[in-house]
Amino acid sequence: MTDSTFSPEIMSHVVFEEELVLISSKDKDFGDLKTEPVLCFSKGCGYRARLEKWFEDQKIKPRKVMEFGALETILRSVVVGLGITFVPKSAVSDLEKEGLIKTHPLPEKYSHVKTVFIRRADTFLTTTLEKFLETTETVPVTPRNLSQFVE
C-alpha cells in the first residue's frame, strides 16, 4: 500500500502493521499497573511516546520511569517484576506462551502502529527495490519474517 501523506515528494509504503501491548509480570492484573514503574527506552522512542500519551489521556502519573538501552534488559526486568513496558505483541509472544508475562491490550488509538518504508518519489527504483515493494504489498510481512525480505 502506498501513501503519500507526508508530501508530494515523499512516498511511503506500509511494510507491516503491529499491535503494541502493555506487559507486566505474570502475577499483575491490569488494575495494578497504574502504580508500577515504567521501563522504557530514552525519550524519542515512538512506543514510549504512545504509552505516555495513553497515561496523559487517562490522567495517570507514573510513579517512576526507568530508562534502559536494550529491549532484552527491559523484557527480563518485566519478567522478574521490576515494572511494566509497552512493546510489540510479536516481540513477547514467546514469553507470554511460556507464562512469564501477562499482556494487557490498550485501545487501538494507542496500540496499532505501522512500519513504513519511505523514499523520495523521484528516486530510481532498482529491480531489487521494486521486488521488495511488490512483495510487501502482496505477502503479509511481520516483524518475525521481515528478515526473509531483506539481505
TORFI-259518 format. One record per residue (C-alpha): residue in three letters; x, y, z. Coordinates in steps of 0.5 Angstrom, whole numbers, padded with zeros to 4 digits, always signed. Example, Ala and Ser with C-alpha at 12.3 -4.5 7.8 and 13.67 -1.06 7.14 Angstrom:
ALA+0025-0009+0016/SER+0027-0002+0014/
This chain:
MET+0000+0000+0000/THR+0003+0007-0002/ASP+0001+0013+0002/SER+0004+0020+0001/THR+0001+0024+0006/PHE+0008+0027+0008/SER+0009+0031+0002/PRO+0008+0030-0006/GLU+0016+0029-0006/ILE+0016+0023-0001/MET+0013+0016-0002/SER+0011+0012+0004/HIS+0010+0004+0003/VAL+0007+0000+0009/VAL+0011-0006+0011/PHE+0008-0008+0016/GLU+0003-0007+0022/GLU+0003-0009+0029/GLU+0000-0009+0036/LEU+0003-0006+0042/VAL+0001-0008+0049/LEU+0003-0007+0056/ILE+0006-0012+0059/SER+0007-0014+0066/SER+0010-0020+0070/LYS+0005-0026+0071/ASP+0002-0024+0077/LYS+0000-0017+0076/ASP-0007-0015+0074/PHE-0009-0009+0070/GLY-0011-0005+0076/ASP-0004-0006+0079/LEU-0001-0003+0073/LYS-0002+0005+0075/THR+0003+0004+0081/GLU+0008+0000+0077/PRO+0015+0003+0075/VAL+0015+0004+0067/LEU+0021+0001+0064/CYS+0023+0004+0057/PHE+0028+0007+0052/SER+0030+0014+0053/LYS+0026+0020+0050/GLY+0025+0020+0043/CYS+0022+0012+0043/GLY+0016+0012+0039/TYR+0013+0007+0043/ARG+0015+0011+0050/ALA+0011+0017+0047/ARG+0005+0013+0045/LEU+0005+0010+0052/GLU+0006+0017+0055/LYS+0000+0020+0051/TRP-0004+0014+0054/PHE-0002+0016+0061/GLU-0003+0023+0060/ASP-0010+0022+0057/GLN-0012+0017+0063/LYS-0009+0022+0068/ILE-0004+0017+0070/LYS+0002+0020+0073/PRO+0008+0014+0073/ARG+0011+0013+0080/LYS+0018+0012+0077/VAL+0021+0012+0070/MET+0027+0007+0069/GLU+0031+0008+0062/PHE+0035+0002+0059/GLY+0039+0002+0053/ALA+0037-0005+0051/LEU+0030-0009+0050/GLU+0032-0015+0053/THR+0034-0012+0059/ILE+0027-0009+0059/LEU+0024-0015+0058/ARG+0028-0019+0063/SER+0026-0014+0068/VAL+0019-0014+0067/VAL+0019-0022+0068/VAL+0022-0021+0075/GLY+0017-0016+0077/LEU+0021-0009+0076/GLY+0016-0006+0073/ILE+0012-0005+0066/THR+0013-0003+0059/PHE+0010-0002+0052/VAL+0012-0007+0046/PRO+0010-0010+0040/LYS+0006-0016+0042/SER+0010-0020+0037/ALA+0016-0019+0041/VAL+0014-0022+0047/SER+0009-0028+0044/ASP+0014-0033+0047/LEU+0015-0030+0054/GLU+0007-0030+0054/LYS+0007-0037+0052/GLU+0012-0039+0057/GLY+0007-0036+0062/LEU+0013-0031+0064/ILE+0009-0025+0063/LYS+0002-0022+0062/THR+0000-0018+0056/HIS-0005-0012+0057/PRO-0008-0009+0051/LEU-0009-0002+0050/PRO-0014+0002+0046/GLU-0013+0002+0038/LYS-0011+0009+0038/TYR-0005+0008+0042/SER-0003+0000+0041/HIS-0003+0000+0033/VAL+0003+0002+0029/LYS+0005+0002+0022/THR+0012+0001+0020/VAL+0013+0004+0013/PHE+0019+0005+0008/ILE+0020+0012+0006/ARG+0023+0014+0000/ARG+0023+0020-0005/ALA+0018+0020-0010/ASP+0023+0021-0016/THR+0028+0016-0013/PHE+0030+0011-0019/LEU+0027+0004-0017/THR+0032-0001-0018/THR+0030-0008-0019/THR+0031-0011-0012/LEU+0027-0005-0009/GLU+0022-0006-0014/LYS+0021-0013-0012/PHE+0022-0011-0004/LEU+0016-0006-0005/GLU+0012-0011-0009/THR+0013-0017-0004/THR+0011-0012+0002/GLU+0004-0011-0002/THR+0003-0018-0003/VAL+0006-0022+0002/PRO+0004-0021+0010/VAL+0010-0018+0013/THR+0011-0019+0020/PRO+0017-0017+0025/ARG+0018-0024+0025/ASN+0019-0026+0018/LEU+0022-0019+0016/SER+0029-0022+0015/GLN+0027-0026+0009/PHE+0025-0020+0005/VAL+0032-0016+0006/GLU+0039-0018+0005/
